[in-house]
């Protein structure tokens, strides 16, 4: 399924733009994307992997605490020129380094495994929701579809799982690091006595308070500067997807564009879409540049800041060099933990934009599910039938007035009417896929095949393409080859295992002949043909209809066709006449115009 046109996709997203959502509601809805995986049939696998990732993050913090203590003893050994202690600390560091490397490798591996399995589960869930009840089709019909559902399923889910795991594990590590190193910093930094308005004020664990104040100032600055990134990231993902959609459209319609000499308008359209990408990207770069200015000043100042603050107690004697290095490391850990919001703000902005796109996709699917009760649904029946059915556009404009029609087993029925009278919509209703209207549609349990004017040819082997919708191995090679030859495609009979984009490899006439071969193989009980010979010459079209009736003598054949030669293969005709309030369906002589 290709992406939805961005022109058609703007309204729904605008209605639920991220800036209009209360943050509390957003947090609850974001949790609604996370929770189902841990309550699913794969919950124990998910919980086990998550527990392992969390444990390794905690072990990483513990190793950092040990390294902090090592730094104190190592630099004290240097200061006192104690070679024996210096050597012992080198061996100690070797063990710590090996432990750190081991934990880092397996933390990476298990984190990637967890993200991949979560992404797999989420992707399957969204694909099921998109395909269930023909939501993909109704999104396209409605004209207010979420833009680029393919990009949301393929790209946004990947980013959501990656950023959710990365940010949550980063926050967890920051909280645990904060708890671990605050105590160290409190004890090692000791009290600071300052003169204030003629009195002495003692501040216990003063470096902790300095780190807290430093981080709060940095977080506020990052939030103030980086807030526009959320909306810009949301727009960037959409504009990138729209540009890719335009490129895909050119590939899909390459021949038509070439025949029209349509390169100039196509280029103008692609340049316009890419212009939106570039304009928003530069706005994003400018916003990120401002944030990087602030974060760089903040980060560089943090390198020297603890030494400056600890210097008075070091030069006055209470602290050794190792103590100062331990204070510096502990201050960096505490300040880094408190500054998690500062360092992660760009990621948070991207995560929120990605989450918003998934939530708006959820909204679109939920809106479709909510409208199920108002839609036209097919119910089981012995044959395709319309009972007092009125058909409408998605916006409620009448197409076909209340009509009744039944296709008996083995019947040959021709549907005629002027262009735009609703013939194809009537066909879709008979096929049970048109959702807008009222009345009763009946469908048999199976055995229905629809051949549109432009057949759908999936990418894959020719065997899979001609067998569709049956499985590729449903028919043996000889049966498939015979069907292709009988439908005047002998050049394809020995290419069954060749993979290609057959809708671009074959001409329109070859595609229609392949669709007839598909009908012969699947042998439906009810076969609907919507201008299925429009790309064929009269002799070929007549020969293929005759072949169908010969090979499928018991199948009901229902056709839309303007070719008078096709009428000879039908014994009944119904005609649609345009009228106020919808076209009227009535029986007509088989030889009528």
N, C-alpha and C positions, 0 to 999 in steps of 0.2 A: 504494500500500500504506500503510495507516495504521500508526501507531505501535503497538508492542507494549504490552500492559497492564503498568504498573509492578508490579502485584502478581505477575505472572508473571516479571518481569524481575529480581527482586532477587538470586536465589541465585547466578547466574553472576558478576555484578559483585562481590558480596561475596567470592566465592572468590578473586578476583584483585584485591582492593582495593589501591590504590597503596601504602599503608603496609606491606604485606606483601611487596613486591617489593624484593630487594636492588638497591641503586643501580647497581652494575656491570652487572647483568643488564638493568636498565631502560635504561641508556645503549646497550647493544648492540641491544636491541629497538627503541629509538627510531631508531637509525641504520638499522635494517631497514626503517623507514617512509620514510626519506630516500633511501637508496641506489638502489632500483629505478628511480626516475625518471631517474637519470643513467646507467642501464644499459639504458634502454628504447629503443624505435625512435625516440623523440624526443630522444635523448641529446645530439646535436650542437646542436640548438636550445636545449636546457636549459643545456648547458655554455657556449654562446656568450653567452646572456643573463646567466648567473651571472658570467661573466668580465667582462662590461660593467659589471654592478652593482658587483663588487669593485673594478674599476678606478676607477669614479667615487667610491667611498668612499675610495680611496687618494688620489685627486686632492683630495678635500675636506680630508683631513688635510694635504696639502701646502699648500693655500691657507691653512689655519689657521696653519701654520708661517710663511708669508710675512706674514700679518697680525700675528703675534707680533713679527716683526722690525720691521714698520711701526710698531707701538705704541711700541717703544723709540725710534726716530728721531723720531716725531711729538712725543712728550712731551719729548724732549730739545730739540727746536726750540722748543717752548713755553717751556721753562725758560730757554733762552738768548735768547728773543725774536728768533729768526732768522726774519724774515718770508719771505725767499726760500725757505729750506728748508721752512718751514711750507706754502707754496704748492705746492712740489714734492711734498710728502708727501700733500697733498690729491688731486693728480692720481694719485699712486700708489695711494691708497685707492680712487679711482674705478675704476681698472682691476681691483683686487682684488675690489671689491664686485660688479662686473659678472661677473667669472669665477666668484665664489661663487654668484651667482644662477643663472647658466647651468648650472653643475654641479648645483645643488640641484634645478632643474626636471627635468633629464634623469635624475638619480638617482631622483627620485620616479617619473617615468614608466616607466622601465625596470624598477624594482623592482615596481611594480604589474603590469606586463606579465608579469614572471617569476612572480609569485605567482599571477596568474590562470591562466596556462598550466599551472603545476604543480598548482593546484587542479583544473583541468579533467581533467588526466591521472589524478590520484588519485581523483576522483569517478567517472570512467569505470571505473577498476579496481575500486573498491568496489561500484559498481552491478553490474558483471559478476559479482563474487564473490557478491553477495547474491542475484542472480537465477539464477546457474548451479546446475544440479542441484536446482532448486527450494528453495534454502536459505531463502529468505524464507518459504516455506510450512512447512518443517520447523522453523524457529525458532518459528513460531506454534504448531505442533502440540506441540512438546516440553514446553512449560510452564516451561522454565528459560531462556527466550530473553533475550538482551541487551536491556535496556530501550531503547525508542525508536530503532530503527535508522535511521529517517528523519532524526531530529535529528543523529545521528552523521555521516551522509553529507552532509547539507545544511549543518550548522553547525560541527561539530567539525573537519571537513576544512578549512573556510575558516579557522578560528582556528588550526589547526595550521600551515598554510602561511604565514599572515601572521606569526604569532609566531616561527616557526622562522627565517624570513628576517630579521625585525626583530632578533631576539636575536643571531643569528649575525653579521649585518652590524655590529650594535652592538659585539659582542665583538671582531670584526676591527678595527674603527675604534679601539677602546680600546687594543688591543695595539699597533697601528701608531702611534697618538698617543703612547702611553707611550714607545715606542722613540725617537720623534722629539723629544719634549720633555724626556725625562730628560737627554739630552746638553745641551740648552740650559739647563735648570735647574741642572745640575751645574756648568757653566762660569760662568753668570751669578751664581748665588748665592755661589759661592766658598766658602772654608773659614771655619769658625767656631771660635774658640778660647775655651774655657770653663775656669774654675778648678774643679778637682774634688779634694777632699781634699788641698789644698795643692799640687797639681800642675796644670799647664796641659795641657788635652787639646784637640787640633785635630781637628775633624771636617770632612773634605773634602766639598764638595757637600752641605752639611748640610740644605738645603731638600728634597733628594730623600729623605733618611731621615725627615724630618718628615712629608712627604707619604705615605710608605709606612706609617709608624706610624698616621697619622690615618685612612688608608683601611682598614687592618686592624681597628682598633677599631670603625669604622663598619660594616664588613662583618659582624663577629661579632655586633654588636648587632642588625643587620637580620635576620640568620639566626635568632637566638634569638627575636626578637619575631614575625617573619613566618612561621615554619614552619607554623603551623596553617592558613595560607591555602591550602595545596595541597589538603588534604582538604576544606576548605570550598568551594573552587571546583569540585571534582569533584562534590560533592553539589549545589551550586547549579545546575549545568548539568542534572543529572538532574531535580531538582524542577521547574525551569522547563519542561523537556520534558514531564514528567508532567502539569503543569497545562495546557499547550497540548493535550495528548492528550485530556484531559477535555473541553475546549471543543470540539474537533473531533468527539468522540463525540456531544455534544449536537446539533451541526449535522447529523451523519450520521443520527441517529435522532430528528429533530425531531418528525415526525408521531407516532411511537409514544409519545414522552414526552408530547406534547400529549393524546393519546387516554387515556393512563393518569393524566392530571393529575399528572405526576411531577415538577413543578417543585420542590416542597420537598426531596425526596431528592437531586435533581440539584444544587440550590443547596448543600445540605449537603456533598455530595461535592466540589463545586468549591471551596467555602470551606475545606474540610479540606485539599485539595491546595494551595490558595494559602497557607494557613496555614503549610505546610511551607516554601514559597518565602520567606515573610516571616521566619519564625523563623531559617532558615539565612542569609538575607540580612543580618539584623541581627547575627548572629554574625560574618558576613563583614565588615560595616561596622565592628564593634568591633575586630576584628583589624587591619583596614586603618587605623583611627584610631590604634591604638598604633604601627603602622609609620610612619604619616605624622608623628606626634610626633617619633619618632627621626630620620626622614629630614629633617624641616624644621629641627630643631636642628643636624643635621649639615651641611645645605646652607647655612644662614645663617651658621654659624660659619666655614664655608669661605670666605665672601666677605671677611671681615676678617682671618682667620687669617694669610695670607701677609704682609700689611702689618705685622702685629704682629711676626712673626718676622723680617722683613727690616729693620724699623725701626732696630735698633742699628747695622747697617752703613751705613744711609743717613745717620743723624744723626752718625755718626763720620767721614763724609766719603768713603769709597771708592765709594759708589754714587751715580749721578745719578737724577733723577726717572724718566727713561725706563727706566733699568735696573730700578727698583722696579716700574714698570708691566709690564715684560717678565717679571720674576720672578713678579708676581702672576698674569699670564696663563698663564705656563708652569706655575706651581704648580697653578692651576685645571685645566689640561689633564692634568697628571700625576695630580693627586688625583682628577679625574673619571674618568680611565682606570682607576686602581686601585680606584675606587669603583663600577665598572660593576655589580658584584654588588649593591651597596646600592640603586642607582637602578632596577635591572631586577628586583628580587626579586619584586614583585607580578606582573610579566609572566611571570617564570619559574614562579611558582606556578600561574598560569592555564594556561601552556603545558604544564606537567607534568600537570595535571588533564585537559586536552584530549587529550594524548598517551595517557594511561592509558585514556581512554574508547575511543580508536581501537584500542588494543592489546587491550582486552577484547573488542571487536567482532571483531578478528582471531582471538582465541582461540575465540570462538563459532563462527566460520566454519571454523576449522581443526578444531575438534572434530567438526563435521558432516562435513568431508572425511575425517577419520580413521575415521568410522563407516560410510563408504560400503560397505565390504566386508561389513558385517553387515546391510545393508538389503535390502529386497525391490526388485529392479530389473526393469523390463520389458525383454524381449529381443524381437528382430524375429520376427514370425510372420505368417501369412496372414490371421489374424482375431484379434480380442480373445479371450483365453482364460486361464483359471486352471487350472494343473496341480498338484493336490495342494497347494493354497495354504491356509495358516493365517494369519489376520489377528489383530493384537494392537494394544493401545493403545501410546503411546510409553513407558509404564511397564511394558509386558510383560503386561498383563492380557488374556486371550484374548477376542476378539470373535466370530470365526467359526472353527469347527473346520475341520480339513483338508477342502477341497472342490475339486471340479473342475467347470468350466463353460466352454463354448465358444459364441460367438455367430457363427453361420454367416452368410455374405453373404445379405442380403435377409430375414433371419429377423425375426419379431415375437415378442419375449420379454417377459413380464411377471414382475417380481420382487415377491413379497409377503412379509408377515411382520408381526408386532406391532411397535409403536413400540419403539425401543431394541434391536431384534434384530440390527442391523448392516447393514441394507439399503444405506444411503448409503455406508458404509465399503466394502461389496462393490462398489458402483459405482465408487468412487474407485480401488479395486484394478484393476477392469476398464479404467478409463481410464488406468492406469499411473502414478498419482501417489501412491498410499498406500505409504509406505516401510517400515512396520513389520509384520513377519511372516516367513514362510518359504514355500518352494515356488517355482513358476515361473509368471511372468506373461508372456504373449505379447501383443505389440501390432503391428498393421500399420504400415507406414511413414507413413501419413497418412490423411486422410479421416475423422477422428473428431471429433465435436462433442458437448459436454456441456451440457445445459440444466438448471441447478439450479433449485430452487424460487424463489430470489431471484436473478435474472440479474445479471451484472456489466455495468454500463453506464458506460463510461469518460467522463470529462469531455471535451467537444469538440463538433463538429458532429453533428447527427442522422445525417448520411450516414456518418460514421466510427463512430458508435455502433451503427447497425443492420448495418453491414458487418462489424464485428468478429467474428473476428480477422483477416479479410481487410483489405487496404489500402482506404482510403476511396475510391480511384478504381478499385477492382476491378469495380464494376458501374455501368452508366449510370443516369441519373436515372429513366428510364422503368421500368427493371427494379426499382429500389428502390421507387418509388412504387406499382407494381403489387403488390409483396410486402406493403407496408403496408396497402394497401386490402383485399387478400385476407385479411389477418389482422385485419380490422375496426378499422383505425386510419386511416381516410380523412382525419381532421383533421391528420395529420402529413405527409401525402404532399407538400405544398408547402412544407415547412419544413426541407428537407434541409440547408441551409447555416446554419441557426440553431445557435448555440453555447449550451450550457447544461449544468448538472449534472442530467442526465436522470433519474438515480435519485431525485432529489428533486422533479423537475418532473412525473413520471408516477406514476400510482397503481400499486399492486402488480399489478392486473389488466392495465393497459396495458403494464407492464414485461414480463409473461409473454407477451402477444400480440406485443410487439416481438421477444422471443426466438424465437418461431415464425417471424417474418419473417426473422430472421437465419438460421435453419436453412434456409429456402427458398432464400435467396441463396447460402449457402455449400455447399449440396447435399452433405452428408457421406455417406460410404459406411456409416458406423456412427453412429447418433444415440442418445444416452443422455438420457432425460428423468426427472429426479428430482422427483416431485410438481410437474411443470411446469405443471399446470392447476389447482393448489390454490386460486388466487385468482380463478378464473373460474367462472361458472355452468355447469351441466351442459351446456346447449345449446351454449354457446360452446366449451367444452372439446371436446365431441364433434365440432363442426364443424372445429376446428383439427386434430384428429387425422385426420379424413377428408381434409382438405386436404393434410396431410403425405404420406399414403399415395398420394394421387393424383399429387402433384408429384414425389415421391421414391419411385417404385415399386420401385427396386432397392436402396434403403437398408435396412440392418438397423435396427430400432427396438427399443430396450430401455427399458422403463419401470418406475419405481416409482410406484404409484398406489393410493390407497384407494378411488377412485371406481369403482363397479362398471361404469359405462358405458364406461370406458376398456378394460376387459378384452375387449370385443368386437372391438377392433382388434388383438388378439394371438392367436397360434396355439399358443403354448407358455407354460407358467408354471412357475417354480421358487419354492419357499417356504422361508423361514428360520424354524426353530423354536428358541427359546432353550433352552439345555441347559448343564449343568455342563461347564466347559472350552471353551465357545464354542458359538454357534448352529450348528445342523446345516442344511445345504442339501440339498434333495431335490426331485425332480420332483413336480408336483401337477397335478390336473385344471384345465383353464383356467377352469371355472366355479366352482371351490372357494372357500372363505372364507379 
